[in-house]
């Protein structure tokens, strides 16, 4: 009997790319590296498990300063379309409040209930930046221990240390029950990463 397997590969959001005139063009080069690595990992899974159902997932919404326009997930999906990705996608196309690593993983967990109903084995891979990967592993251990998830480190430049320190502070706030404050701080402190 062949085991039913569902694979979800989440490319965490990174930043935007703007035209010289300031118009939003797409995801930044580091975001493209994450999306490209997610596509490579999906191809590897398709080779190893030809009967598996494989999804590329992008869940990032919009940072606090952008209340209109496409979500970062939609821009990532556009990138996958440009690369002619042969896999189905699960894309956050309307919930712009999904902003930040924790919120992106939480959104993935909600989608998991929808797509992996009759699956025996669910495999999740999360593509993260070099410094961010440790914080993602801690999130998985603290808040999502039931997930069969691994973290894949992308080859992009590491996220700034101050950004990671803020990320750990917000994570501790979540852990100690003051999520409302942490979410407010996250929305206020969010700054778009330009490239």
Backbone as a ProteinNet text record, in pm:
[ID]
protein_1_A
[PRIMARY]
XXXXXXXXXXXXXXXXXXXXXXXXXXXXXXXXXXXXXXXXXXXXXXXXXXXXXXXXXXXXXXXXXXXXXXXXXXXXXXXXXXXXXXXXXXXXXXXXXXXXXXXXXXXXXXXXXXXXXXXXXXXXXXXXXXXXXXXXXXXXXXXXXXXXXXXXXXXXXXXXXXXXXXXXXXXXXXXXXXXXXXXXXXXXXXXXXXX
[TERTIARY]
84.2	0	88.6	56.8	134.1	82.7	174.9	141.3	106.3	-6.5	-43	43.6	106.2	198.9	166	159.4	140.6	262.3	318.2	436	399.7	425.6	404.6	538.8	576	703.1	671.9	697.2	666.5	789.9	778.3	883.7	843.1	913.8	882	906.1	825.2	838.6	969	1016.6	1144	1137.5	1110.6	1110.7	1063.7	1053.4	1000.8	1111.6	1079.2	1166.4	1086.1	1149.3	1082.5	1151.6	1073.1	1128.6	1193.6	1281.3	1345.1	1244.7	1126.9	1025.1	951.4	977.6	914.5	797.7	762.4	649.9	692.6	601.1	626.2	635.8	745.8	768.8	748	794.5	784.3	859.9	901.3	977.9	1126	1198.6	1340.4	1422.9	1550.9	1639.5	1646.3	1651.4	1654.7	1524.4	1411.5	1283.9	1279	1339.6	1346.1	1431.1	1539.8	1622.8	1543.1	1464.4	1381.2	1280.3	1211.9	1110.9	1175.5	1292.3	1363.9	1405.9	1455	1492.4	1369.8	1256.8	1133.4	1096.6	1110.4	1082.1	1179.3	1307.2	1405.6	1371.7	1334.8	1299.1	1174.8	1077.2	956.8	993.3	1085.5	1130.3	1199	1280.2	1345.8	1242.9	1141.2	1036.3	959.8	933	859.8	938.8	1070.8	1155.5	1155.8	1168.5	1175.8	1041.1	933.4	799.1	705.6	709	631.7	480.3	429.3	284.8	241.3	336.1	303.9	233.5	150	88.9	177.3	231.8	329	272.4	277.3	229.8	343.7	351.1	435.3	346.1	394	311	379.5	302.3	348.2	236.1	268.6	163.3	178.1	287.4	309.3	206	152.5	55.4	125.7	89.6	153.1	194.8	306.6	347.5	252	262.9	166.7	150.8	254.2	246.6	176.9	155.2	90.7	-45.2	-150.3	-283.9	-356.4	-295.6	-356.4	-252	-299.3	-208.2	-194.1	-110.1	-96.5	-24.1	-55.2	20.3	156.4	250.9	381.2	366.9	270.8	246.2	204.4	121.1	80.9	200.3	290.2	410.1	501.6	508.6	586.6	524.2	393	322.7	348.1	352	383	524.2	617.5	754	754.2	681.7	673.3	610.8	512.2	451.2	551.5	634.2	738.5	839.4	860.9	954	886.5	757.9	678.1	681.1	657.1	654.5	539.9	569.6	465.5	382.4	394.6	327.4	212.8	107.3	-0.5	49.7	-13.4	27.6	-86.3	-48.2	-142.8	-95.2	-176.1	-133.3	-228.8	-172.9	-251.4	-278.5	-399.7	-430	-513.2	-549.4	-634.1	-611	-549.5	-532.1	-399.6	-403.4	-279	-224.1	-300.8	-252.7	-151.6	-139.1	-40.9	95.6	161.7	291.5	382.1	493.5	587.1	597.1	710.3	739.7	637.1	603.1	508	371.9	324.9	194.3	193.3	305.4	312.6	302.3	370.5	364.3	225.4	168	32.8	-68.1	-54.8	-142.3	-126.3	-2.5	23.6	-49.1	-46.3	-112.3	-263	-322.8	-466.1	-494.7	-407.3	-425.5	-404	-318.1	-287.1	-412.6	-499	-623.4	-711.2	-697.2	-779.5	-727	-593.6	-538.1	-493.5	-472.4	-417.1	-514.4	-639.9	-743.2	-723.3	-702.4	-695.2	-552.6	-455.1	-316.1	-257.8	-182.6	-118.7	5	83.5	206.7	206.8	230.1	241.8	383.5	451.1	586.7	584.2	645.1	649.9	795.5	830.9	962.8	941.8	1019.7	1010	1144.2	1142.4	1264.4	1283.5	1396.1	1423.5	1565.1	1591.6	1724.7	1820.6	1952.7	2050.1	2034.1	2011.5	1991.7	1850.4	1756	1614.8	1585	1662.8	1632.6	1628.9	1716.8	1716.3	1588.8	1542.4	1419.2	1299.9	1298.9	1189.9	1187.9	1305.3	1310	1254.7	1286.8	1233.8	1081.8	1030.3	884.6	818.3	878.2	820.7	821.4	927.7	937	839.4	827.1	741	592.4	558.2	417.6	356.8	437.8	385.3	458.3	466.2	542.4	479.4	351.3	283.1	318.7	380.7	413.2	537	530.8	646.6	715.9	789.3	845.7	996.4	1062.1	1204.9	1227.6	1340.9	1375.7	1492.7	1478.4	1582.7	1638.6	1770.2	1832.6	1865.7	1821.3	1847.6	1989.8	2036.3	2171.8	2181.6	2075.3	2076.4	2161.4	2183.2	2256.9	2171.8	2236.5	2160.9	2078.8	1969.8	1886.5	1965.6	1943.3	2015.5	1996.3	2100.7	2094.6	1986.8	1973.5	1870.7	1731.9	1710.6	1581.4	1555.9	1658.6	1643.5	1620.3	1688.7	1667.3	1522.2	1470.6	1329.1	1238.6	1275.6	1197.6	1193.3	1306.6	1309.7	1229.3	1235.4	1155.6	1006.6	964.2	823.1	784	873.1	846.4	829.6	914.1	901.2	770.3	731.1	602.8	488.8	494.9	394.1	394.6	513	527.1	469.1	485.7	442.1	305.7	230.3	89.5	57.9	149.6	118.4	125.8	55.5	56.6	-3.3	-105	-168.7	-66.7	16.6	120.1	221.6	261.2	360.8	307.5	179.1	122.1	115.6	79.5	77.9	218.6	316.4	455.2	504.2	466.5	507.1	453.6	325.5	265.8	327.4	355.1	410.7	555.9	631	773.9	807.1	707.9	735.1	779.2	889.2	941.3	968	927.9	955.2	1104.5	1148.8	1288.6	1297.4	1373.6	1387.3	1519.3	1518.3	1641.4	1656.7
-118.2	0	124.4	217.8	340.4	442.3	500.2	598.3	731.9	793.4	924.9	1027.7	1111.7	1209.8	1347.7	1446.1	1584.5	1663.4	1739.8	1820.9	1966.9	2048.5	2192.8	2261.2	2347.2	2418.2	2567	2625.3	2765.6	2851.3	2947.6	3047.6	3170.4	3195.5	3311.1	3440	3541.4	3670.1	3739.3	3827.2	3894.6	4044.5	4087.4	4230.4	4256	4383.3	4425.1	4476	4476	4538.8	4651.7	4768.4	4886.3	4933.8	4993.6	5057.7	5188.9	5245.2	5373.3	5484.9	5479.4	5580.9	5555.5	5443.8	5412.6	5316.7	5272	5178.5	5037.2	4967.8	4830.3	4738.8	4663.1	4576.2	4429.1	4387.1	4246.8	4221.6	4096.8	4064	4091.7	4120	4153.2	4030	4051.7	3941.9	3832.2	3870.6	3769.9	3690.4	3756.5	3686.6	3592.5	3634.7	3547.5	3425	3442.1	3326.3	3227.1	3277.9	3189	3114.9	3188.8	3127.2	3025.5	3057.2	2965.3	2838.4	2854.1	2737.1	2651.7	2714.7	2638.9	2557.6	2617.4	2546.8	2430.4	2451.5	2342.9	2228.7	2263.1	2159.8	2082.8	2152.3	2085.7	1987.5	2026.8	1938.4	1814.4	1833.2	1718.5	1623.4	1676.5	1591.6	1518.9	1587	1523.6	1406.7	1419	1310.6	1194.1	1226.4	1122.2	1055.6	1132.3	1081.3	1119.4	1045.8	1085.6	1088.7	1018.9	1019	1121.5	1196.5	1295.1	1416.5	1479.7	1606.9	1716	1800.5	1901.4	2039.3	2124.2	2262	2358.7	2464.5	2578.5	2675.9	2726.5	2810.6	2944.7	3051.4	3185.7	3250.4	3298.9	3347.5	3492.8	3559.8	3696.9	3792.2	3876.6	3977.5	4105.6	4216.3	4345.1	4408.1	4483.6	4551.2	4665.5	4720.5	4820.5	4942.5	4983.1	5105.6	5085	4960.8	4932.4	4867.4	4943.5	4888.2	4854.1	4881.8	4845.9	4776.5	4711.3	4644.2	4497.2	4427.1	4282.4	4249.1	4132.2	4084.5	4035.3	4023.1	3970.4	3827.5	3753.8	3617.6	3617.9	3712.9	3721.9	3755	3839.9	3872	3749.8	3670.1	3546	3449	3439.7	3353.5	3400.2	3528.8	3583	3540.5	3542.2	3497.8	3349.9	3266.4	3124.1	3104.6	3185.8	3178.2	3213.2	3314.6	3351.4	3238.5	3160.2	3047.5	2920.2	2929.7	2818.2	2698.5	2726	2620.5	2523.9	2392.8	2294.9	2248	2314.4	2268.5	2362.2	2308.1	2395.9	2484.7	2599.3	2693.1	2718.3	2752.6	2799.8	2939.9	3038.8	3177.8	3259.4	3343.4	3440.2	3557.4	3562.8	3667.4	3780.9	3773.8	3880.1	3922.4	3841.3	3875.7	3948.7	4081.5	4156.3	4164.2	4124.1	4127	4016	3919.4	3812.3	3871.4	3924.9	3989	3951.1	3891.9	3846.2	3694.7	3646.2	3503.8	3417.6	3454.1	3375.4	3370.2	3485.6	3492	3410.2	3408.4	3331.1	3180.5	3135.6	2993.2	2957.8	3045.9	3024.1	3014	3097.9	3093.5	2959.3	2912.1	2781.6	2670	2673.4	2570.1	2569.2	2686.8	2692.7	2633	2658.1	2602.5	2452.2	2405.6	2262.9	2181.4	2233.7	2164.8	2148.1	2238.5	2236.8	2139.9	2129.4	2053.7	1911.8	1881.9	1750.6	1668.4	1668.3	1600.9	1450	1387.4	1241.4	1190.4	1268.4	1232.8	1162.6	1058.7	986.8	1060	1115.9	1183.9	1324.4	1422.8	1561.5	1606.9	1657.7	1708.4	1857.4	1935.9	2080.4	2124	2205.2	2268.3	2418.5	2488.5	2633.3	2690.8	2773.4	2834.8	2968.8	2981.5	3100.5	3151.4	3271.2	3332.6	3269.9	3286	3224.2	3255.2	3378.6	3403.9	3371.5	3389.5	3367.3	3220.7	3130.3	2987.1	2939	2991.2	2948.6	2992.2	3114.6	3164.2	3082.6	3043.6	2961.6	2826	2766	2636.9	2650.6	2761.5	2785.4	2801.3	2873	2887.2	2751.2	2670.2	2537.2	2456.6	2463.8	2387.5	2440	2572.6	2631.3	2625.7	2657.2	2679.5	2574.8	2505.5	2410.5	2276.3	2215.8	2090.8	1973.6	1984	1876	1871	1975.7	1979.3	1896.5	1825.9	1754.5	1852.6	1949	2057.4	2065.8	2100.1	2126.9	2265.6	2323.2	2456.4	2442.9	2502	2501.9	2643.3	2654.7	2786.6	2826.5	2945.7	2996.3	3051.6	3079.5	3128.6	3280.1	3347.8	3494.3	3549.9	3679.2	3741.7	3735.5	3720.9	3707.9	3832.6	3811.6	3922.7	4001	4131.7	4217.9	4170.2	4181	4133.5	4204.1	4337.2	4409	4356.4	4319.6	4264.4	4131.3	4049.3	3920.7	3939.8	4037.1	4065.1	4105.8	4194.4	4232.9	4111.1	4025.4	3903.7	3813.7	3797.9	3715.6	3780.9	3913.5	3982.4	3961.8	3975	3952.6	3807.2	3715.2	3573.5	3545.1	3605.5	3589.7	3650.5	3763.7	3824.2	3728.6	3661.8	3562.2	3449.6	3404.2	3291.1	3323.6	3448.5	3486.2	3553.1	3538.4	3576.4	3721.9	3798	3937.4	3957	3870.3	3872.2	4000.2	4052.7	4175.4	4288.7	4302.6	4405.7	4376.5	4252.1	4214.6	4238.8	4209.1	4232.5	4381.5	4462.4	4606.7	4655.5	4610	4650.7	4604.4	4485.2	4430.7	4516.5	4556	4636.4	4775.7	4833.3	4968.5	4969.4	4866.8	4865.4	4810.4	4757.3	4697.3	4804	4781.9	4871.3	4785.9	4834.8	4756.6	4749.7	4634.9	4615.4	4644.7	4744.7	4782.3	4730.9	4700.6	4656.9	4723.3
0	0	0	-88.4	-99.9	1.5	74.2	175.9	110.7	153.8	103.5	173.8	95.4	151.1	93.8	181.9	141	186.8	95.7	126	104.3	206.3	195.1	216.5	124.4	135.8	141.6	258.2	285.3	262	173	153.8	234.8	345	427.8	349.5	378.8	310.1	347.3	259.2	286.7	261.2	141.5	111.8	-29.9	-62.9	-192.6	-284.3	-412	-510.9	-574.7	-580.9	-635.2	-762.3	-849.8	-969.9	-927.6	-1010.3	-975.2	-943.7	-1003.6	-976.4	-845.2	-779.6	-651.8	-660.4	-779.3	-794.6	-751.6	-688.3	-644.1	-765.7	-775.4	-890.2	-854.6	-737.7	-698.5	-569.9	-549.5	-429.2	-455.1	-348.5	-360.6	-397	-422.1	-463.7	-357.3	-228.8	-122	-118.7	-140.3	-148.1	-266.7	-377.5	-494.9	-466.9	-389.1	-353.5	-269.9	-175.8	-93.4	-180	-266.5	-353.1	-447.2	-497.3	-585.7	-511.8	-388	-308.5	-277.2	-247.7	-223.4	-347.2	-464.1	-588.7	-609.5	-578	-589	-494.5	-371.3	-272.8	-319.3	-376.3	-426.6	-537.5	-623.4	-730.6	-674.3	-570.1	-504.4	-445	-378.7	-321.6	-431.4	-541.3	-651.5	-709.4	-711.1	-759.7	-660.6	-531.8	-429.1	-402.5	-410.2	-380.7	-495.9	-605.6	-723.9	-702.4	-603.7	-579.3	-475.4	-420.3	-317.2	-378.8	-298.6	-337	-278.3	-362.9	-320.3	-347	-245	-256	-226.5	-304.2	-270.3	-195.8	-81.4	4.6	25.8	14.6	48.8	129.1	247.9	336.5	378.9	344.6	391.7	333.4	420.6	378	337.3	403.2	376.9	508.8	506.7	628.9	658.4	778.1	825.5	737.6	667.6	587.2	452.8	410.7	282.5	306.6	289	312.3	183	68.3	-60.3	-146.6	-250.4	-342.2	-308.6	-384.4	-364	-234.4	-180.8	-65.1	-113	-20.4	-58.2	-110.4	-56.6	-104.5	-251.3	-290.9	-431	-520.9	-471.9	-548.9	-560.5	-454	-459.3	-558.3	-556.8	-652.7	-795.5	-816.6	-949.4	-991.7	-895.9	-925.4	-965.1	-888.2	-922.7	-1060.8	-1093.3	-1226.4	-1335.4	-1309.4	-1406.4	-1424.6	-1318.4	-1324.8	-1376.7	-1407.6	-1458.8	-1363.5	-1237	-1135.3	-1164.7	-1168.2	-1202.8	-1083.7	-970.4	-848.9	-813	-751	-704.3	-590.8	-575.8	-471.5	-374.5	-254	-153.2	-118.4	-151.7	-146.2	-60	25	100.6	6.9	-44.3	-141.4	-84.7	42.9	93.6	236.8	316.3	458	477.1	467	474.6	616.4	716.9	855.7	884.9	795.9	814.9	782.5	883	862	977.6	947.3	1048.7	1043.8	1087.3	1076.3	1148.3	1272.4	1350.3	1280.4	1235.2	1168.9	1039.3	968.8	844.7	873.2	977.5	1012.7	1065	1143.8	1195.3	1080.4	978.4	861.4	790.8	780.8	718.6	793.6	925.4	1005.9	978.3	964.5	931.9	794.2	698.4	564.1	563	650.1	658.6	687.2	771.1	804	680.3	584.6	464.1	357.9	344.5	232.4	265.9	391.8	426.6	509.6	471.2	549.5	554.4	438.5	434.2	409.7	450.2	426.5	548.3	523.4	633.4	683.6	592.3	630.4	572.3	657.8	614.4	645.4	544.8	559.9	530	618.5	599.6	600.7	504.9	503.5	500	580.5	587.7	544.3	441.6	389.7	459.9	531.8	612.7	587.2	633.9	622.3	723.6	702.9	792.5	941.3	982.5	1126.8	1172.2	1082.4	1113.7	1141.6	1085.4	1096.8	1241.5	1326.1	1468	1538.2	1507.7	1569.6	1520.7	1393.4	1339.8	1409.2	1429.6	1500.9	1642.4	1709.2	1844.2	1840	1742.2	1726.7	1711.1	1625.3	1602.9	1732.1	1807.9	1932.9	2037.4	2051.2	2153.9	2119.4	1996	1962.2	1869.2	1792	1694.6	1703.7	1822.4	1835.2	1759.3	1724.9	1654.3	1505.7	1454.3	1311.5	1280.3	1170.8	1119	1024.1	1082.2	1002.6	1019.2	910.9	914	855	891.8	844	747.7	631.4	529.6	523.2	533.7	532.7	389.8	353.8	218.8	211.3	93.5	74.5	73.4	114.7	113.2	226.6	225.4	335.1	461.6	578.8	703.6	733.9	805.1	850.2	955.2	959.8	1053.7	1198.2	1277	1415.9	1496.4	1479.5	1555.4	1521.2	1395.4	1354	1424.9	1434.8	1503.3	1652.5	1714.4	1857.2	1879.8	1794.2	1805.5	1786	1692.6	1668.8	1790.7	1857.8	1979.4	2091.5	2104.1	2207.2	2182.1	2057.4	2025.3	2050.4	2018.9	2042.4	2191.9	2274.1	2419.9	2468.9	2411	2448.3	2415.6	2301.4	2266.7	2369.8	2404.6	2497.4	2634.2	2677.9	2811.8	2814.2	2704.9	2706.5	2678.1	2626.9	2594.1	2442.1	2374.1	2228.2	2172.2	2236.1	2186.5	2176.4	2279.1	2276.8	2166.7	2157.5	2057	1916	1892	1759.5	1728	1826.8	1805.6	1772.7	1849.9	1828.2	1691.2	1653.6	1524.2	1410.8	1418.3	1311.6	1306.5	1422.9	1428.1	1382.4	1419.3	1390.1	1252	1181.5	1049.6	951.4	891.6	787.4	664.1	548.5	428.2	401.9	356.4	319.2	170.5	135.4	-6	-58.9	-187	-252.2	-385.6
[MASK]
+++++++++++++++++++++++++++++++++++++++++++++++++++++++++++++++++++++++++++++++++++++++++++++++++++++++++++++++++++++++++++++++++++++++++++++++++++++++++++++++++++++++++++++++++++++++++++++++++++

